[in-house]
Amino acid sequence: MKPMIDWLDEASLDFPPSAQALGPDSDAPGLLAAGGDLSPARLQAAYSRGIFPWYGDGQPILWWCPDPRMVLQTRHFKLQRSLRKTIARFAAAPGCEIRVDSATQQVLAACASAPREGQAGTWILPEMQAAYLRWARLGVVHSIETWIDGELAGGLYGVNLGRMFFGESMFMRRTDASKIALAALVCLCREHGIEWIDCQQNTGHLASLGAFELPREVFEAHLARTVTQAAPASWAFHHDLWRHLQAESGTESTPTQRDTAT
């Protein structure tokens, strides 16, 4: 018999325990539940427990809580030499700037249309975009945007709860524009004492930037400590925040077992 998942009660914001998510031997590892809605209240209940929606056109809303979990600890962001030079040129150029939350709708749409290796179509459906825009108006969803000569060249968006940031998706129209946005996000997180960025699932691209997998229970323990803290009062990006990358050494640090427990 194939394992079954819970169908959410629309009158309740409760989710099943993450231990009930489908295991690695199933057809959908990490799948926890289906149904419900994409209201800000339900999204908040989900993200605060490490659960996120991900589904395709024609499917019901599917909720996931994978094990292991891909995380970028901001202290271990890998700033390769070539990217360091790119950011230095970007920061010095008068026509280049990082903006936050100035074009969130455009960022969502661009992420939805960006090609993904091994994926046909997009999970960022129109109703998903509308839901995250509603959440953005409440100050929870933020877009980090790379602007070059007055044009949106790349960026990313994600969710901030307390002292935790959940990365959702990124796109680029110019070379390295999404990496520049991620570097800016790392600077913002370091400025505000946010130590982890959730990356949800493993990709080679994220691993090359310093992200790594850790057990779900470790991830959930970190959430329990951080999502209830006060969120940053402002996500504005100022040019002097690039200083958070200047302390990087020429050698890349590697996460240790002790890091995964903090």
N, C-alpha and C positions, 0 to 999 in steps of 0.2 A: 504494500500500500504506500502510495506517495504521501509524504508529509503534508499536512494542511496548515494554512495560515489563518489568522483571525481576520474577520471582517469588522471594521470599526463601527461602533455605535455612534451615529451622528449626533446624538444627544449628549455624548460624553467626550471629554478630551483625553481620556485614558488610553494608553498604549499597552500592549502586552509586554512582559519582561523581555529584555533583549536576548536572553538565553534561549528564547523560543524562535529566534531567527533561523532560517534554514542554514544547514551546515555546508561545509566545503564539498561534500559528495553529492549535493543536490544540483538541480538544473539552474537554480537561482540563489547562490550563496549570499547570505546576508538579508534576504527578503524576510520581513517581519510581519507585515499586515497589508491590508488593502482597504480601500473605501475612504469614508470621511470627506473632508473638504480641505481647501487651501486658505482658510481664514487665518488672519494674524494670530488669533488665540491658539489654534491648533498647531500652526507652524512653530509658535513659541514653545508649546508643550513638547513638540517633537524635538526641536533642536537642543533644548535644554537637557535632553536625555541622549543626545547623539544620534537621533533618528532624522532621516531626510527623505523627501519625496523624489522619485525618479521613475518615469514611465513614458511610454510612447503613445503616439496617436492611436486612438481606438481602444486603449487599455484603461482600466480603472486606475485611480490614484494608487500607486504602490509605494510602500514605506520600507526603508532599508536601514539596517544597522550592521554593517559588515565587521567581520573579525578575520584577520587583523585590520587595523585602521591606519591609513596613511596620514602622517602628520609632519609638518615643517616646524621644528623648533626655531624660533627667530634667531637664536644665538648661533645656530648651525647653518644659516643661509650661506650657500656656496657662491661667493662672488668671484667668478673666474676672471682672469686678467683681462680677457677681451671684453667682457661685460663691464668691468670696472672702467676701462677706457671709453666705452660707449656712453656710460652714465656720466663720466666727467665731461665729455663733449656735449652731451645733452644739457647738463646743468649749466654749462657756460654759454650756451647759444641763446641769444635774445628771443628767438622765435619758438623756443621749446619750454614747455611747462607741464607740471602735474596739477590737475584739477581733481577735486573730489565732489561727487554728487552733482555735477553741473549738467550731465547728460546721461543720467541713469537709464532712461528709456532707450536711448541709442545704444548704450553698452549692452543691455539685455538683448536687443534685436540683433546686434552684431555677433554676440556670442551664440545666439540661436542659429544664425546662418553660417557660422564658421565651419569649415570642413573638419571632420574628426577621423583620424585613421581607424579603420575597422568598424566605423559606424555609418549606417545609412539613415538619413533623416536627423531629427533632433529631439531631445527630451525637453528642451526649453520651449514648450508649446505656448500658443497665445494665452491660454488660461494661466499657465505658470508665470509668464511675464507679467500679466495683470496682477497676480497675487503678490509677487515680489515688489512690484511698484507700489501697491497698497502698503506693504510693510516698509518700504523706503520712506513713504510719507510720514510714517510713525517714528522715523529716525533709527530703524534697526538695520535695514539693508543699505549698503554703501557701495558706490562705484569709484574705483581709482582709475583715473584717465590720463593717458599720455597724449598730449596735444603738440603738434608740430606745425608751425606756420598757420595757426588758426584752424587746423583740421584734426579731427579725432583719429589718431594713428593706431591706437590700441588701448587695451585696458582690461579690467576684471571687475567682478562684483562679488559680494559676499555678505554674510550676516554677522553682526556683532551683538553678542549677549555678554554683559558683564565685562570680564577681562579675557574673553575668548573670541576669536575670529574664525568663522567657517567659510572657507573659500568655495565658491560655486563654479565659476567658469571664467575663461579669459579668451581674448582674441587679439589679432594683430593685423594691421594693414601695411605697416612698415616693418622692416627687419628689427627684431629685438624690442619692439614697442610694448609687447605684453610682459617681457622680462623687466623692462624699465618700470612698468606699473607695479610688478610684484616687488621689486627692490624698494619702491616708494612705500608700498604697504608694510614691508619689513621695517622701514624707518619709522613709520607711524606706530606700529606695534611696539617697537622698542621704546619709543617716546612715552607710550601710555602703559607700559608694563604688561603688555600682552605677550606671553611667552610661546604660545602655540597657535599655529594656523592649521585648522583641519583641512586636509586635502581629499578626504573620503576614501579614494581608491588608488591603488598603485599604478603609476605610469612611469616610463623611463624618463620622460621629460622632467617630472617633479623630482624623481630621485637624483637627477643630475644637478638639481638646485639645492639639494641637501635634505629633502624629505625622506622619511623612512617609515616602515611599518612597526606598529607596536600592538600588544594585545588589547582587545576591546575593553577588558576590565580596567586596564591602566588608563585608557582614554576616558572611560566613564568616571573614574575616581578624580581625574583632573577636572573634568566638567563640574563635578559636584563642588569643587573648591572655588571655581572661577566664575561660573555663569551668574551666580547670585551677587557678585561684587558690583560696585558702581561702574557703569560703562563710562568711557571717556566723554567729557562734556563737549568736545569739539573734535571733528575729524579733518579740520582744515590742514592742508599741506603747505608748509613754509619752506623756502629754499634752504634755510639753515638745518633742516632735518636731514639733509644728505650727510651731515656730520656723523650720523650713526653708522655709516659705511666706512668712514675714514679710519676707524680703529681696527678694521679687518687686517689680519696679517697675511703674508703671502702664502702661508700654508693653510689648508682647509682642515678644520676640526671635524671629528667624527663623534656622533652621539654614543654615549656609553650606557650601560645598563642602569647606572645611577640616574642618568638624565631622564630615562623613560619613566621613572617613578616620581618625578618632580613636576 
